[in-house]
Amino acid sequence: MKEFLKALSFGLEEKQLLNEFKQILRELVSKDIVKEYKHKFYLNNSFVFGKIDISSKQTGFLEVFNEGFERDLLIEHKDLNTANYQDIVVCKLLPSRKKRPKAKVVMVLKRANKSSLLVSKKQGNLILGMNIKTGLMQNLKASQKSLKALPLGTILKVENENNTIIEVLGHIDDECVDEKISLALYNKNEVFTQSCLEEAEAYGDFVEASMYEDRLDLRHLNFCTIDPIDAKDFDDAIFYDEKARELFVAIADVSEYVAAYSALDKEARARGFSIYFPHKAIPMLPQKLSENICSLKPNEDRLVFGFKFSFNETGEVLKKELFEGIINSKARFHYDEVDEFLEKKPNLSAFNWLYALFKLTQILRKRRLKNAFEFHTLELKMILNEKQELVATRYESDTPSHALIEDCMLLANKAAAKLIETGVFRNHLPADRKKITKLIAELASLGIDAKLKANLFEFIKDVQALAQDLGIREEVDKLIIKAQKRAEYASENLGHFGLGFERYAHFTSPIRRYSDLVLHRLLKAKLRKDEKTFKYLLLNINNTCESLSVLEREADKVAFDFMDRKFARWAKKHLHERFRAFVSENININIAKLDDEFKGAELILLDESVNLLQKVELEICDVDIIMAKIFAKITQNLESLERK
């Protein structure tokens, strides 16, 4: 969208446009915002395109896409014309005697959100809505009589176009409303359309193997799945033939059930990813597929799409074969079980091959890490009770079983990326100099004198080694990750810096990631030498990749927002109590992370001067349940006490 609008400043031919922008162009022409001249379309000089920001005083500011504007344009509240925060708009420039140029919104081109989430509040004698994401107050298109009939603190979903209430989600005091808030804030929907459900139902509950004679029949092999203990959707299964030195990585063949451009596909594309809460999952596909016919459940025939890898004695891959097959997984293991197997080495009979595979993946991992990073990170887990109240937290780290599965999946993802020139790649670019400069300053405050090298990979490895010596490896790894660019999806390969791979894609999780589903379709077309279908599947692939990168960030934000809400409710019950924590951020805003019996909650510090990673005792001073924010002040510097 942004590139299309910027191009109109220099002239754009209609034949250069994607179909999705042609209707927008016609509307712009009809309103004299854009004019045609010599078969090209140009933006009228009195108009500008940009993205809206709105202050707490309801004043708008336009970030203009045209680089000729040095400052944001001021938009008074009366001139916002229904535009909301982060909307992409057309503005008309206004004459202004003041130094700051002004404008008014004449057309909203793209809503950042079709709807907003508000909580009812009383202001004077009126009931207004406070936007939960921005904190801004706004009028509601409903009578004051009907609004006063609702208890204050009611959560309302509002159509942004006209401020009409479209749904009442619940009340802010109800713990069970948190998941609804987190989903609605990012326009996520738990319910599937009827057409999706009907398509999913049509495939039944079991696979009739006789219908798939052309597939590689691997049902006699002792495949197993290894997943978290609470997993319900099993994307991948593995089997290793120790004598032949052959590894089978079998992935759920979702593309067999979700056809391109079907109702299921449209919904999966819009969702992009499954979303995981501590107590439940919001799947990308209906449960009839994600937890049944697609899921590689034990002792059930299932269709798979995967790779067979052949190795030599030293663990080098000799051959990679892509196959469409059918398997019958013989066991469903969880990570803790496999960790115990690897430690105690009991006789697993049909699954003794796990020990040989573990040795192989250790060799693969050691070789891979010569050109890749290993980050010591912990994943925070929440435990909720039946009322969705937070009762405990814990950190989970990667274990040998995680490493075993990870290296099997990396093999398949890497192999898949090598089979296409254009498609859906997972790219990760090196950090830019600005972020590295900031990282060096943060490291210096921790006593790490890091000298930047021409080779960024060597620089980061040196920093990790120094952090290991100081006993702060996990904390420094988090800083390094934050300094790097986000991995993103793209139609062209640019390599993966973090993994040290020249080519990389996502292939192994088509139940929960749309990117993998698209890649499966492309690889099947390639396998069948169907060039026509391959090109058809690549239509608008750039937009698909851009959308997936956005949807991935949104899925993460939904999960983090939910956790913040649970922590805020917990903190409300512990106002004015004291806890141990450490400073996790001290640039722009000071934030401490709880490191007591309860761990992981982020608290905004009211103290002005703090040191990064400083260990402190703090007191919870205030909690904003609506905005999911916790405020605290330091009561003791624990580091000085430790030194005594």
Summary of the structure (lengths in Angstrom):
residues: 644
radius of gyration: 27.2
end to end distance: 59.6
largest distance: 84.7
contacts: 2009
relative contact order: 0.08
helix: 33%
strand: 30%
